[in-house]
Amino acid sequence: MSNLQVLCSGLPLQPLPQNRGRLAGVPHAPVRIPGLSPAEEQLALKNALRYFPPDVQKLLAPEFAQELQLYGHIYMYRFCPSIEMRAYPIEQYPCRTKAAAAIMHMIMNNLDPAVAQFPQELVTYGGNGQVFSNWAQFWLTMCYLSKMTEEQTLVMYSGHPLGLFPSTAGAPRLVITNGMVIPNYSSRTEYEKLFALGVTMYGQMTAGSYCYIGPQGIVHGTVLTVLNAARRYLGVEDLAGKVFVTSGLGGMSGAQAKAAVIVGCIGVIAEVDKAALVKRHQQGWLMEVTGSLDHCIERLREARKKKEVLSLGYHGNVVDLWERLVHELDTTAELLVDLGSDQTSCHNPFNGGYYPVQLSFTEAQHLMASNPPAFKDLVQESLRRHISAINRLAKEKFFFWDYGNAFLLEAHRAGADVAKKGARKTEFRYPSYVQHIMGDIFSQGFGPFRWVCTSRDPQDLAVTDQLATSVLEKAIADGVKASVKLQYMDNIRWIRETAKHQLVVGSQARILYSDQKGRVAIAVAINQAIASGNIKAPVVLSRDHHDVSGTDSPFRETSNIYDGSAFCADMAVQNFVGDACRGATWVALHNGGGVGWGEVINGGFGLMLDGSPEAEHKARMMLSWDVSNGVTRRCWSGNPKAYEIICQTMQENSGLVVTLPHDVTDECMLQQALQS
């Protein structure tokens, strides 16, 4: 029996695997402090043991209890598989349907140590973005998928595989919900308890939906963000000699170093965790590393003078770096930074997402576990210092934006000076990158479209790159608006740059920002290439949940929605349901992701292309809905670019019928009506 056959044969009980515990030399998730009562601890243990028959419960109970006491959660380390965890070629999975094998391929990629942030704790990225809550769930899910037919659907409740249920060939093979807690109980405190009990889970965005493709996804988003920030704030296309300062090299934030090199600027990225720094350096994503603030500033000056392309990792706290930049400005009158942001996991600031400047990395981890209130106080003090330094630099020609990680939201809650006079509830002194940089791109239907070649053959990926480039070049040749052409050109440049920048980590995947027309045309071209044999195995289409229609998040994706509906989640829920109805292979709906638990509802999909006419039909139907839903919503919120796109789409597709909103511009009329 092969390793994959063993992995798909159910929980290993006879004999039980050896309990290896937490492995040394592997990054581990911070200790959680769920604050369970004795009765709740007993319930958490009971919930974990119900996956196992009575004859092994007495053996497992003490070690599960110890995990709960030591780490704040029962991960079931004994059942962490010894197999090399990676995305295997789809043909190697023992399944009755290719769709199930494709899902397995994606799950194992999310848990690949080269991809996952904390693989033994089943965390893909973001500090707490779980694929499953425990390893028993992983084994059972793989077993269910191996047995699944084309007339069954696997249902997942926050990591827990509920079972296979009869359905139809046109229905999704997998339906996932993560963190669907009743709104009045969707607080951080309640979450920690519910997660410790094993009854809910924070799936981030593409962690719990099995669609993460490594940091490549955020590389591309960061490339586009920095390029468009330079156009908007600095008025330049060429970033040579321009300095971008930020923080975070762990999960998704690890992409920032590579993005800086691709756009041709000087990127200085602070990171407190040496293991994360070393990992990115060894991967070739980070060019240089220093633990000296003096050397960091000296190297920055040198690169700036020579207009070098550089990604420099500073092993230290980003607050120290920002305050040093202020010191240089105040003592030499030299502004050493042009653009700035932050990609700490600030959606989870008190449990390892943000490390306070007053403590070393190790000291912070100890205090976080031993005295959470004291740790919280230090985090909030650090956030105030963080903002104070940025505010000083922003008085000069320096531009800062929030990268949608709840940084400004948490700084505001900490009492930092980020308020904006006369602002709406979702606005602060500095804009969200959606508000100023990427919002118009979303309104035109552009977003992070992606695909995975399940053969794991780099040649298949090269074929898809060529197809995507040809599709975009043809669209430009056929004639498109200048704003659309600019986005297409950025993406053609992106694809051409990918090979030399070693962007593939884990599965053979690619991402590019495309609009509805581009996504459908690329999907059709790939499906035809599979049918003709030019691509050897099925290709999974997906996207980040951070997209045109997938996410309702008032401090990020919908922060530029100004009709009062930014705090409503109809769009994301409708998208999830609509994708399921139009042919998605699997769908997911999550509470949390990006800006944190209780702050966002988001959803995603996976769609397997197998070269069949049915797959092409599904792609045309589902991808069109997946984009036009969000563009229509933005049209109704008063966005003129979205209005144009919907008008154009209705002309091209008689099946789309939308009543368009009318402008209401007479402010005097409104005031008089209210006064009367």
N, C-alpha and C positions, 0 to 999 in steps of 0.2 A: 504494500500500500504506500503510495507516494505521500510526501509531507502535506500537500494540498488536500489529498483525500482524507488524511487524518484530521486536518483542520476543519473539514466539512462533515465530519461524522458525529458531531455533537460533543457535549461536555466530556472531557477525559476523566473517567471515574474509576476505571479498573485497568491498571492501578492509577491512583491519583498522581499527578506530576509532583516533582520535588518542589518544595517551597524555597525559591531562591531569594525571596524578599526583594527589597529595593536594590537594584544593581548599582555597583560603584562605577564611576566614570561616565554616568549618564545624567543629563540634566533632569531635575525633579521639580514637580509643582510645589509651590509654597505650602506649608502646613495651614490647614483651614481651621477656623475657630467657630464651629456652628452653634455653640451655646445650647446643646441639647440637655434636657432634663434627664434624670435616670430612666424615667418611663420612655422617653423618646429614644434614648440610647438602646434600650431593649427592643424597641420597635425597629430601629435601623438594623440591628443584628438579625432580628426575625425576618425582615424583608430580604436581607442578603441570603440567608440560609434557605429561603423557600425555593431557590433554584436547584437545590441539591436533595437527594433522597435521605431519609432518616439515618441510614447506616453510616453516613460520613459527616453528619451534622455535628456530632460531639467532637470530632477531630478538628473541624473547620471553625467551630464557634470561638474558641480562645484566640486563634490567630486573626480572625475577622474583628473581634473585639479589640485586640491590640492595635490593628490598623486604624480603627475608629479613634482610639485614644491617642495614638501617636501622630496621625496625619489628618484627623477630622473627617475622614471618608473611608469607606470600604472599597478599595480598588480590586481586591482579590489577586494580589501579586502572584500567588501560587499558580494561577491559571494564565499568566502572561506567556504566550506561546514561545517556544524555543526556535521555531522556524524563522528564517530570515524574512523580516517583514518588509515587503515591497510589492509594487504592482507587477504581477506576473502576466505574461502574454495570455490573452483571453482563452486561447485554445487549451491551456493547461488546467483550467478550473473544471472540476467534475460537476457539471450542471446539465439540466434538461432543457434549458433555454438560454440563448445567447444574452438576453437582457439581464438575467441573473448573474451570469459570468461578468458582464460589464460592470454591474454594481459591486461585485466582489473586488474587481480590479481597482475601482475607485476607493472603496473602503480601505484596502490594504495600502494604497498610496497615502491616504490621510494619516496612517500610523507608521509609515516608513521613518526610521530615525533620522534619515537625511532630510526629511520634510517636517516631521512633527516636532513641536517645541519640547513637550514632556511625554515621550512615547509610552513610558510605563504607566503613566496616569491617564492615558488615552486622550491627551490634550494636543490638538493640532497647532493652534496658534492663539495669541491674545491672552495667554496666561491661564485661561479657564475655558477655552473653546473645546468642548468634549465631543468625541466621536461616539462614545458610549459612556455610561456611568461606571461600568465595571467589566471585567474580562469575561464573566459568564455570559453577559449579553452579546459580546462579540462572537463567542463560540456558537451560541444558539442561532444568531442571525446568519452566520455562514452555513449552518446546517439547514436552516429553512430555505435559503437561497439555492442550495444544491438540489433540493427536492422540488422546488417551485416549477409549475407548468405555466403555459400561456393563458390559462384560465384561472389563475390564482393571483391574489394581491397580498403582499406582506405588509402588515400594519405595525408601525413603530410608535410607541408612546415614550417620548423623552429617553431614548436609548433602549427601552424595554421592547423586545419583539413580542407583540401580543399574539401573533400567529398568522398562518396562511388562511385566507378566506376566499371562497369562490367568487369569481368575477368574470369579466369577458376579455377577449383578446385585445380589444381596443382600450381597456382600462389601464391605469398605471399598474406596473408590477410592484410598486413600492410607494407607500404613503407615509410620510414622516411628519410628526409634530414634536416640537421641542419647547418646553417651558410654558405651555399654555395654562398659566395659573390665573385664577379668577382675579380681575383687575384690582379689587380692594386688598388683595393679599400678595400682590406682585411687588413686594419691597425687597431690598437687599438682605435685610435681616431674615425675612421669611424664606428667601431663596436659599440662604446658607443652610437653614434647617431642613428644607425640603430636599435639597441635594444630598445632604448627609443621610437622610432617610431613604434615599435611593428612589424617590418618586418623581423627581423632575430633573431637568438638566439644561445647562446653558450651552447651546450648540454653536455659539457665535453665529457666523453666517454660513460659510461653506465647510466648516468642520462637521457639524451635525447633519449636514445634507449630503456629505460624501462627495463634494465637488471641489475641494481645494486642489490647486495645482502647484503648490510650493510658492515661494516668494515672487515668482515671475509675474503673477497677476498684479501684485501691488507695485512691482517695478514699472510695469507699463502705465498704471494709473499715476504713479509719481512722476514718470517722464512727462506725461501729458500735462500734469498739474504744474510742474516747474516750468515747462516751455510756455504755457499759457500765462503763468504768473509773470514771467519775464516780459512777455508781450504787453500785459496789462499794466504792471507796476513800473517796469524799467524802460519800456518802449524799445526793446531789442529782440532780435531773433538769435543773435550770436551771444552765447553766455560765457565766452572765453574770459577768464579773469574774474568772473562774478563768483561770489561766495554764498553758499547755502548752508546754514547751520541748523541742525536738528538733533533729535535723540532717538535711541532705540535701534538695536540690531538683532533682536531676539527672533520673534516669529515673522509676521508680515513686515514689521519695521526693518528687517534685515535687507529689504529691497532698496533702501534709500541710497546706500553706497553705490550700487550698480547703476541706479537711475542717474545719479550725479555724473558718472562717467559717460553714460550714453548721451546726455544732453550737453556735455562738454564744459561743465563748470567745476568748481572746487567744492566738494562736499565734505563737511566736517560733522561727524556723527558721534555723539557721546553715548556710552554704554557702561552701566555699572557692573554688569555680569561678564567677567573675563571669558567664561566658556562660550558665550554668544559671540563675543568679539573674535575669539580664536577660530570658531566654526566658520564665520563669514570670511576670515582671512584665508583659511585653508581651502575654502571653496573657490577662492579667486574673486570673490565679490567685493573685497575690501583691499585696497592697494597697500596701505601702510597703517601701522598701529603704534600708538605712543601712550605711555602712562604719565607723561610729564606735561603739565599745562604750559610751562615755559617753551618746551620744544614744539608743542601744538601751535602756539601763536607764532613762533619763529618759522615753522614750516608753512603755515597759512600765508604769512607775509611773503615768503619766497615764491610760493606758487602763484600768488596774486600778481606779483611783479613780473614773473615770467609767463603768465597766462597759461600755466600748466593745467592739464586735466588731472584731477586728483580726487581720490576718496580716502579720507584720513579718519581712522577710528581713534577716538580719545577714550581711554579706559578711566572713567571717572564720572562724576555727576554733572549733568548738563547745566545745573544751576551755577556750579563753579565756573563752567565755561562761559555762560552768559555774563556773569558778574565780572569775569576777567576781560571780556570784550568791552564792557562799560568802563572798566579801569583804563584800558588802552585808549578809549575815546576821550576820557576826561583828562588823561595825562599827556597824550600826544596829539589830540585833536584828529586822530585818524580813525575813521569808521571802517572796520575790517570785515563787515558782513553786509550783504545786500538783501538776501531773502532768508526767512526763517520760518520754522514750523516745529511740530512736536509729534512724535509717534510712540510715546510711552503708552502702555495699556491703561490709560487714565479712566477708562470705563470701570476699572476695578482697582481704585487707588489705594485701598487699605488692606489689600491681600496680595501684594506683590506686583501690582500694575504700575506703581509709581514709588520710587525709593527716595526718601528725604535726604537732602544734602547734608544734614547734621550727622549722619551715621554712615559707617562703611556698609558695604553690601551684606557682610556676615552679621554685623551688629543689627542691621535693619531686620534681617530674617529672624533673629532671636527675639527682638522686641515685638515684632509682628505676632509671634506665637505666644509670648509670655504676658504681654500687656497691650492688648489691642487699642484701648482708649489713648494711652500715651503715644502709641505709634501714629494713630490718627491725628493727634495734635501736631506732631512733628511733620507729617505729610502736609497738613494745611498751612503750617508756617512756611514750609519749603515752597509751596505753591505761591504764597504771597511774595516771597523773595524772587521766585522765578519770573512772575509778572512784573515786578518792580524793575528788574533789569531790562526786560523787553520794552517796557514803557519808556525807559531812558533812551534806548537805541532808536525807538520809533519816532523820537523828536527830530531825528536826522532822516536822511534818505534811506531808510531801512523799512522793509515791508514784511509783516508777519501775518500768517493765517492759521486758523484752527483746522487740523486735518481730520476732523470728524471722530476723534477719539475721546470726546467729552472733556478735553483739556480745559477749555474756557468755562465750561459748565461747572466743573469741579473747582476751578480757581474762583469762580463767582461764589460758590457755596462756601469756600474757605475764607471769603471776605477780601479777596484780592481786588485791586482797582481795575476791573475790566468792564464796568458799566458804561453804556453809551446813552447819552442824554436823549430823551424822547424816543428811545428805541422800542421796537416790538419785543415780545417775550422771548423770541428766538434769536435776538441780535445782541452782540456784545461790541466792545470797542474795536476788536479785530474781527474780520469776517470769517465765516466758515468757507472752506474752499469751494463748497457748492454755491454759496451765495455770490461770490465774486469771480470764481475761476471756471468751475465745471458746470454750473447751473444751466447756462445757455446750451452747453453741449448736450445735457440730458433733455432739454426742451426740444432739441432737434432729433431726438431719438437715438443719439449715440450713447453707448455704454459698453461695459466690459464683457463682450462676447468671447467664448473660449471653446476649445475642443481638445479631446484626448484621443490619441491613436492607440487602441487597445492591443495592437500587435506588439507594442513596445519597440518597434523598429524605427530608428531615426530616419530611415529613407522614406517611410510613410509620412512622417512629419514634414520632411522636405517637400514632398509632393503637395501636401495641404498648403504649405507656405506659398508655393508657386501658384497654386490655384487661387488663393486669397488675393495675392498681388495682382494676378490677371483680372480678377473680378473688379477690384477697385480701379485699376488702370482703365478698364473698359468703361466703367461708370463715368470717370473723368472725361474720357474721349467722347462719350455720348452727350456730355454737357450737364453740369450741375452748378448750383449757386456757389459763389465764392467762399462762403462760410463752410459749406459742405466739402468743397474741394480741399480747403485747408486741412480739415480733419482727415480726409482720405490720404492726403500727402503725408501727414504726420504718421499715419499707420503703415503706409508703404515704407517709409523710412525705418519705422520700428521693425518690420519684418526683415528688412535687409540687414539691420544691425544685429539681429538676434544670434546668428551663427557665431560671430566672433566674440560674443559676450558670455557664452556658456550659461544660457538662461534656463536650460532644462535641469530641474532638480526633481528626481522622482520620475513620474510618468512622462511619456512623450506628449507634451501638451503645448498649446499655444494660446495666447490671448491677443485680441486687438479690439479697439473701440470701433464699433460699427453701428450704423443706423438700421432701420427695418429692411430697406432694400438690400443693403450689403449683407446682412445676416442671412436673409433668405437665399440670395444668389450664391453665397459661399457654401451654405448647407447643401443646396442642390448640386453644385459642382463637386463637392466632396462625395455625396451619395452616388453620383454618376461614376466617379472614379473608383468607388468600391465595386459597383456593378461591373465595370469593365476589367477589374483586376489590377488596376494601377495602384490601388491601396489594398493591402492584403487582408485586412480584418476590419470589423466594425469600428466606427468612430463615435465617441460620445460628445454630443454638444451640451454646453451648459453656459453659465454666466455667473459672475459674482452676484450676490443678492443686492449689493450696492449698485443699483442700476436704475433705468428709467422708471420702471413700474414695480420693481420687486420690493421696495422698502418704504415704509412710512416712518420717518425719523425726523422730528421737528428741529433737532440741532445738527442735522447733517443732510440726508438726501432730500428732505422736503423743507429745508430751512429757507428756501426761496419761494415758498408757497405763501401768499399774503392775503388769501381770502378768508382766513380764520380756520381752515381745515387742516393745518399742518399737524395738529395733534389727533387727527382722525386716521384710522387704519383701514378704511374700506378698500383702498387701492391694492395694498399688499395681499389682503385676504381674497379679493376678487381675482387677483393675478394667479394665486395658488389654485383656486377652483377652476379658473379658465384654462390654465395650462393642463390640468388633469382632464378636462373635458375635450381637449383638442389634440391629444395624442402623446403627451409626455410619458416617458418610460418610468420616471419617478418624480415626485413632487415633495416639497418640504415647506413647512410654515413654522417660524420661530418667534418667540419672545426674546428680545435681547439680540445683541450683535452690533459691533462697532462702538456705539456710545454707551452700551450697558444694559443691564437687566431692568426691565420696566420702562425703558426709555424709547423702545422701538419695536415694531412688528415687521418682520421681513420674511420673504420666501424665495425659493429657487426651484430648479428643475434639472433633470438629466433627460436627454433625448438620444436614443441610440439610432445611428444611421447604419443600415446593413446592406444598402444597395438596392433595396426593393422599391417598387412604385409606392407602396403603402408608407414607407419611411419618408419619401419625398413629400407626399401629401400631408403627413403629420407635421413635417418641418415647415411647410408653407403656412399651414393653418396656425400652428402653435406659436411660431416665431413672430408672425404678424400681430397676433393678439398680445404677445408678451411685451411688445414695444408700444403698440398703439394705445393700450390701456393707459399707460403713464403719460403719454403725449397728450391724450385727450383730457386727462385730469389737469395737466398743466395749462392746456388751452382754456379750460373753464376757470382757472385761477387768474386768468388775465395775461398770460405770457404770449406776446405777439409772435414769437418764433414757433411756438407750439401750434398756434392758430394756423399759421401758414402751412405747416407740415400736415395737419389734419385736413385742411382744404385740398391740398395736393393729393393726399392718400385717398380721399373720397372720390376724386376725379378718376383715379386709376383703379379703384376697387368698388364696384357697385354694391358689394355686400356690406360695406361700411356705411352706416347712416348715423350721423351725429347732428343734433341740433346745436348750432354754434351760439355762444353767448354774445350778447350785445354790450358795447361799451357803456358805462355809466360814468360820465365825466362832469356832470353839472353839480358841483359841490354846494352851490347856493340852494339848489332845489332840495338837496338832502337836508341841509340845515333848516330850511323853512318848513319842510314837512315834519321834522322832529319837533320844532318849536310850536307848530300849530297843534 
